[in-house]
Amino acid sequence: MSVSYLARVSGKVQGVYFRASSQQMAIEYGLSGYAHNLGDGDVEVLMCGEQENVDKMIQWLNHGPESAEVTNVTTKEVPWQDHNHFSIG
């Protein structure tokens, strides 16, 4: 079953290749969506795809790339969004 989840990742997550790493992982898991920096220093990640793969991505977000220091991840299911790919911006 396809689902969409929105995550907000807090900590040292900007300037540490978090978005680019998120994109690589999302592609590996076959997900679409996006990873965007927020003005308060957090990163917002939309993940669309199979529940099992979204769950794997959420697990990955809890630590992120090696240079990141994730302190908190909040997630919520949102209505399905159809994206062609996983973008960063």
C-alpha positions in Angstrom: 0.0 0.0 0.0 1.3 3.4 -0.9 1.5 6.1 1.8 2.8 9.6 2.3 4.6 10.7 5.5 5.9 14.1 6.4 8.9 14.2 8.8 10.6 17.1 10.6 14.2 16.4 11.5 15.8 18.5 14.2 19.5 18.9 15.3 22.6 19.6 13.3 21.0 18.7 10.0 21.8 21.7 7.8 25.1 22.1 6.1 26.0 18.4 6.6 24.7 16.9 3.3 21.5 15.8 5.1 19.3 16.6 2.1 21.6 15.0 -0.5 22.0 11.9 1.7 18.2 11.8 2.2 17.7 11.9 -1.6 20.2 9.0 -2.1 18.4 6.9 0.5 15.0 7.7 -0.8 16.1 6.6 -4.3 17.5 3.4 -2.9 14.2 2.8 -1.1 12.1 3.7 -4.3 10.5 6.7 -2.7 9.4 10.0 -4.1 9.0 13.3 -2.3 11.4 16.0 -1.2 13.8 17.2 1.5 13.9 20.9 2.2 15.7 23.1 4.7 13.4 25.1 7.0 14.1 28.6 8.3 14.5 27.4 11.9 17.4 24.9 11.1 15.2 21.8 10.8 14.8 19.7 7.6 11.4 18.7 6.3 11.2 15.4 4.4 8.2 14.2 2.5 8.3 10.4 1.7 5.9 8.8 -0.7 5.9 5.1 -1.4 5.3 1.6 0.0 4.8 1.6 3.8 7.7 -0.8 4.4 10.1 1.5 2.6 8.8 4.6 4.2 9.4 2.9 7.6 13.0 2.2 6.6 13.5 5.8 5.5 12.1 7.0 8.9 14.6 4.8 10.7 17.4 6.2 8.6 16.2 9.8 9.3 16.7 9.1 13.1 20.5 9.2 12.6 21.0 10.6 9.1 24.4 10.9 7.4 27.6 10.5 9.5 28.2 14.3 9.8 24.6 15.0 11.1 23.6 15.1 14.8 19.8 14.3 14.8 18.1 15.2 18.1 14.5 14.6 17.2 12.3 13.3 14.3 8.5 13.8 14.2 6.4 12.1 11.6 2.8 12.2 10.5 0.9 10.5 7.8 -0.5 13.0 5.2 -2.8 12.5 2.2 -1.1 10.7 -0.7 1.0 13.0 -2.9 2.1 11.9 -6.3 5.7 13.0 -7.0 7.8 11.8 -10.0 11.0 11.8 -8.1 12.7 12.9 -4.8 13.9 16.5 -5.0 16.0 18.6 -2.7 15.8 22.3 -2.3 
